Amino acid sequence: MIDYRSMVWRGCSLVVALLLVWGATSEALAQQNPPQAGPAAPPSKPAAQPAPPVGTDQALYLVRSTLLTLNDANRSGNYTVLRDLAAPDFQTRNTAADLAQAFSDLRQRKFDLFAAALLAPQFTPAPALDADGKLHLTGFFPTRPLRINFDLIFQSVGGQWRLFAISIATPSAPAEKSQVNPPSPRHPPGLLYGFRWFSGTAGVRW
């Protein structure tokens, strides 16, 4: 007589043995072949560099170097260096010929900007950054009889300030108040003996 219970028991024992072998094999394979990491996340874009701080000495250097470079360009008629030292946006908007045209008045009058190397400028207002992070330097050199007014904007490029816009004007310097025989308030001061100094303005507008 066939013992069915014995056959069922043997069949169950065989299934359990096979499951134990499969489990051990799977664990060994998992140890030999650990799961691979997913694709690395793309590197994040570097944060925009903040504009470098500006002190009084650096502001003075930027104004002087710009005006002296412009003075050399006016004397030689070659504005390539002035353009090459400027910011890329400035170079895109202005060719050397454009700069020669913009500053033709200063060049034809042979107006010398060398006073920028000797005198300290007066900033009006103080150097400051605008909402776009550009440096705005406005003021004048107290030269006589014509004053040198400047309005300069610099853009931070690679951590360096480079010229973004420039405007130069040479209005008449204010008359100095005389300490001897001051004029009567009943007679407001007029033009000096009927003559007037004419001023010129040159620059690249933005």
Backbone hydrogen bonds, N-H to C=O, Kabsch-Sander energy under -0.5 kcal/mol:
donor,donor_aa,acceptor,acceptor_aa,energy
4,Y,2,I,-1.2
7,M,3,D,-1.5
8,V,4,Y,-2.5
9,W,5,R,-2.2
10,R,6,S,-2.3
11,G,7,M,-2.4
12,C,8,V,-2.3
13,S,9,W,-2.2
14,L,10,R,-2.1
15,V,11,G,-2.0
16,V,12,C,-2.3
17,A,13,S,-2.0
18,L,14,L,-2.4
19,L,15,V,-2.3
20,L,16,V,-2.1
21,V,17,A,-2.2
22,W,18,L,-2.5
23,G,19,L,-2.3
24,A,20,L,-2.1
25,T,21,V,-2.4
26,S,22,W,-2.4
27,E,23,G,-2.1
28,A,24,A,-2.1
29,L,25,T,-2.4
30,A,26,S,-2.2
31,Q,27,E,-1.9
32,Q,28,A,-2.0
33,N,29,L,-2.3
59,A,55,G,-2.4
60,L,56,T,-2.4
61,Y,57,D,-2.2
62,L,58,Q,-2.5
63,V,59,A,-2.1
64,R,60,L,-2.5
65,S,61,Y,-2.9
66,T,62,L,-1.8
67,L,63,V,-2.5
68,L,64,R,-2.6
69,T,65,S,-2.0
70,L,66,T,-2.3
71,N,67,L,-2.3
72,D,68,L,-2.2
73,A,69,T,-2.0
74,N,70,L,-2.6
75,R,71,N,-2.1
76,S,72,D,-2.2
77,G,73,A,-2.6
79,Y,77,G,-0.6
83,R,79,Y,-1.9
84,D,80,T,-2.8
85,L,81,V,-2.0
86,A,83,R,-1.2
87,A,163,L,-3.2
91,Q,87,A,-2.1
92,T,88,P,-2.1
93,R,89,D,-1.7
94,N,90,F,-1.8
99,L,95,T,-1.9
100,A,96,A,-2.1
101,Q,97,A,-2.0
102,A,98,D,-2.4
103,F,99,L,-2.1
104,S,101,Q,-1.2
107,R,103,F,-2.0
108,Q,104,S,-2.9
109,R,105,D,-2.1
110,K,107,R,-0.8
111,F,106,L,-2.3
113,L,111,F,-0.5
116,A,113,L,-2.1
117,A,114,F,-2.1
118,L,115,A,-1.2
119,L,115,A,-2.7
122,Q,140,F,-2.8
123,F,121,P,-0.6
124,T,138,T,-2.7
128,A,136,H,-1.3
130,D,134,K,-2.6
133,G,130,D,-1.9
135,L,154,F,-2.4
136,H,128,A,-2.6
137,L,135,L,-0.6
137,L,152,L,-2.8
138,T,125,P,-0.5
138,T,136,H,-0.5
139,G,150,F,-2.1
140,F,122,Q,-1.9
141,F,148,I,-2.6
143,T,141,F,-2.6
147,R,171,P,-3.0
148,I,141,F,-1.7
149,N,147,R,-0.8
149,N,169,A,-3.1
150,F,139,G,-2.6
151,D,167,S,-2.1
152,L,137,L,-3.1
153,I,165,A,-2.3
154,F,135,L,-2.6
155,Q,162,R,-3.1
157,V,155,Q,-0.6
157,V,160,Q,-3.3
160,Q,157,V,-1.2
162,R,155,Q,-2.5
162,R,160,Q,-0.5
164,F,153,I,-3.4
165,A,153,I,-1.7
166,I,204,V,-0.9
167,S,151,D,-1.3
168,I,202,A,-4.2
169,A,149,N,-2.1
170,T,200,G,-3.2
173,A,145,P,-3.1
187,H,184,S,-1.9
192,L,195,F,-0.6
193,Y,191,L,-0.9
194,G,191,L,-0.9
195,F,192,L,-2.4
198,F,196,R,-0.5
200,G,170,T,-0.7
202,A,168,I,-4.0
203,G,102,A,-0.6
204,V,166,I,-3.7
205,R,203,G,-0.6
